[in-house]
């Protein structure tokens, strides 16, 4: 035996034999214990990392092993600690797949999208049925380019699904393509991969999940570069974070329906996703049917639906702003609002007939500026097309004579007993059952019909009628509610079944929907018909089922009302907001509405909703200030004050409450508290020139006005999941307070400061300056609002907090003042590595001199856009622009444009009277233009400079230079 131990050659042989034996036995033991022998499918493997388990039958909580195997899926009850992992899941590659039609084995290959042509492929389904035992259909796949930065992947069956709204414009990219597409048809499979050409990294790849397309069920999946995923809303959140939870395989459904906290009013199948190198891309799925979104820890995302098409537009980025611009090229650029729309607005739903007059009187006596009032959200409810009463018309006329605007609240339905119903019915513009049978719904106690607003003829043939035109002619703006669309009818499916539908009539709207049992129901939808129109209605003009266009109904309603307002106001801008939104809603106006209770939880959720709406191309967004309902307890003034503090920096600021709820317009509070609300409303008016400029930028490029922190700081990991702060443009960082004083004198508000120099907006004190970002805790009094301004920016403002203004017209007659915030290329404050320090709002954690960096390193830039505030941009209004730049102790204003020649602007002020400078060194000498200027002061602590009596008129001089030393 010793000769074996010491013989090197024999020992080597035995070692090789042992390794070979272990290599056979160990995998056998693992496969025998982890999977039963039946788990092996005929095509893929089941030996998967648990993170890659794509659910075989989504939504089925109980499924047996035999049934799972019969479906062609893997079965394993060992979840390896992943409690949300399914036990019945697809193999990789999956059994549910497609192959190229009529392709021989020798010709199977990899297809690549070249620079100047498209791929048009026809596929055959391998499985005859879907996992839900419905018929699977063949597919057509169309892959196209749009210029150099967008590719389109469309999958559908032309025989079963009509695509009546295809708007893609194919355009080659030459040699500058940023994206490549590969279709792998080798080995009996069909997988699509979209890659970034410069890096070769995949942005979209379908290889790991199933591809299913058939009757009542369709599914496609893609692996993601990272879990930093934004969008795919609106949705209910269990947390207040921007990022969804991949670990627990979160699922939600995009389905427009009235619900709590405004979570399901709109649907936007669009997302942005970071790559691992910090680049960003976007994906837009054009589908208006209900879509379930499912996440996997891979990370990956699955899209499931019961109708429609898979029409993906992949946007190359590589920055968030690039993605926004590319998305706008697909759905349209946002509409520029009129200047007055950015002011403060009042609305209410009330049975108190004198409340409107009392509010108007108190707003005037308390000196609270506001632009418009809706009088009552239910002026002619539930017949929205009924003529105004004499008293309502008198109120509207008096409001306009007083220099204010009328906001008309409207609804999509028509009362079956009304003249409007007869008109729309005679034009055959109502939603129908089975293309011919009338369909009825219920709004409270009123039976209604639903016009087919997706029919473009709804405006020309019906809404343009004399009566409706006259009604809308009163309005300066329109707010659309209940257009998800809402239906209060409690359905009785037995009535339909027992009478074969004949019981459906104008006296029994509850009998107007057949019960259709679908095998797959997206999560959260126990009944597609609950609270909204029946899923079996049809858009007769397009001959498509209502479910296929369900999520677009509110967007179609928005479009037809916009058509009418444009026809009534061909030479001026107007405001139209919609409760229900869908891709492209931003081209028609904005989003407002929803039932938000007046509490801190709802305020936090609503902030996330507004941040996402900006990503969806709807920058004009707001929710009811101080909520529209009381919530779970009595209305508390603290909530309303904090809400007004934050809303002063929202894109749209409207106070609105529902019937039966505590009134909450500013005059509804005692005079002292009303005065505090007025302070923050006036503060909003001061920043309107900056806000208006941001909307002009949005109208040209699609960028949001209200922005998540990651949008401005994509490389800052601390900003990636921040949903409790927001940026207004690129300059202002707002940290709202979302908790109560609870008997204390202040609230400790957590704040993240991305890499930059940040100054207190009110005092000019340096609060943070870090090359990698830092977290602070801000001690915030009840009357404090945490607003910080970024170094390197210029914020134009107008008016002040002391002089009373009634409307934006008064504001524009006041001089402007500029906030110039300098920055340097040097930063000395490192990020916090221990517990975040506490700083009092307005205090400095570092000496500003520490980040001086010398005159040569200091700079700032900015811009102000001005026009008459009403002429549509496509009519090229005579406009003016002021460009600002500061470098090396010199600040320059450059004036360009023809705004001074615009007679409509002749009554507006064209002077800059005050300039404030943050971040400057100690100054002993200052010049304005060629002359020394003595009218300036410098704060001893913050070194903030205040320059008064500037008296620069941009209509008289093309430029102004201010220097300091």
DATAMO-V176257 format. One line per field, one symbol per residue. ss: DSSP state (h for helix, s for strand, l for the rest). psi: psi as a letter, one per 30 degrees, with the letter a starting at -180 (. if undefined). burial: 1 if it has 24 or more other C-alpha atoms within 12 Angstrom, else 0. A space follows every 50 residues. Layout:
ss = ???
psi = ???
burial = ???
//
This chain:
ss = lhhhhhlhhhhhhhhhhhhhhhhhhhhhhhhhhhllhhhlllllsllllh hhllslllllllllhhhhhhlllssllllllllllllssllslllllsss llllhhhllsssllllllssssssslllslllllssllssssssssllls ssssssllllllllllllllslllllllsssssslhhhllssssssllll lssssllllllsssllssssssslllllssssslllllllllllllllll sssslllllhhhlllllssssssslllllsssssslllllssssssllls sssssllllssssssssslhhhhhhhhhhhhlllllllhhhhlsssllll llllhhhhhhhhhhhllllllssllllllllllllllllhhhhhhhhhhh hlllssssssslssslllhhhhhhhhlllslsslllssllsssllsssss slllllhhhhhhhllhhhhhhhllllsssssllllsllllllhhhhhhhl llllllllhhhllllllllllllllllllllsllllsssllllsshhhhh hhhhhhhhhhhhhhhhhhllllllssssllllllhhhllsssllllsllh hhhhhhhhhhhhhhhlllllsslsllllslllllllhhhhhhhhhhhlll llsssllllllllllhhhllhhhhhhhhhhhhhhhhlhhhhhhhhhhhhh hllllsslhhhhllllhhhllllllssslllssssllllllllllsssss sssllssssslllllssssslllssssssssllllsssssllssssssll lllllllhhhhllllsssssslslllllsllllllllssslllllllhhh hlllhhhlssssssssllllllhhhllllssssssssllsssssssslhh hlhhhlllllsssssssslllllllsssllsslllsssllllllssslll lsslllllssssssl
psi = eefeefjeeeeeeeeeeeeeeefeeeeeeeeeeeklfffklfealfikkf fgjkkeikfjekkleeeeeffgllkjfjfhfjfgklfjlkljllejlllk khkleffkakkkjlegllkjkkkkkekfllfgglkkllkkkkklljbfgk lkjkkljfffkkjfhkgkjkklgbggkfklkkjjglghljkkkkkkeefg kkfkkgfflljkjajgkkkklkkkelgikkbhallkkflglekljeeghk klkjjjkkakghfgelkjiklkkklfgflkllkkjjkglkkkkkklfell kkkklflaljjkjkkfbgleeeeeeeeefefkklkkllefffakkklljl fjfgeeeeeeeeeeefhjklelkfdkfhehkgifglllleeeeeeeeeee fggllkjjkllflkkfgleeeeeeefghglklkhfekkkkakjcgkkllj kiffjffeeefefgleeeeeefffkflkkklghflkjfkjkjfeeeefgh fffjaffiffghkljjjkekjkkfifjffjgalkfglkjeefhkkeefge ffeeeeeeeeeeeeeeefifglllkjlkekllkfefffbakkaljjlile eeeeeeeeeeeeeefggifjkllkkglflfafalkkeeeeeeeeeeffgl ekjkkkllkflkkglefflleeeeeeeeefeeeeeegeeeeeeeeeeeff fgklekklefefiffjfffegjggllkjagekjkjlkgllehflflkjkk kkjljlkkkkfefgkkekjkfgllklkjjjlegkkjkkkkkglkjklkaa fekkkelfeeefgllllkjjjlllfkkfkllkfakklkkkkflkflkfff gdgleffklkllkkkkaffekkefgikjlkkkkkkkkhgkkkkkklagef fjffgfflkhlkfkkkkkglakkfkkkjbfkkkfillkkeefgkkjklhe hkjffekflkkkll.
burial = 00000000000000000000000000000000011000111001111111 11111111100010001111111111100000011111111111111111 10000000001111100110111111111111000111111111111111 11111110011010000101011000111111111001111111111000 11111111111111111111111111111111111110011111111011 11111111101111111111111110001111111111111111111111 11111111111111111111111111111111111111111111111111 00000100110110011111111111111111111111000100110010 00011111111111110101101110011111100011111110011111 11111111101111000110111111111111111111111110010000 10111101111111100011111110111111111111111111111111 11111111111111110100011111111111111111111111111111 11111111111111111111111111111110001111111111111111 11111111001111111110001111111111111111111111111111 11111111111111111111111111111111111111110000001111 11111111111111111111111111111111111111111111111111 10011111111101111111111111111111000011111111111110 11001011111111111111111000111111111111111111110111 00001001111111111111111001110000000101000111111101 111110001111110
//
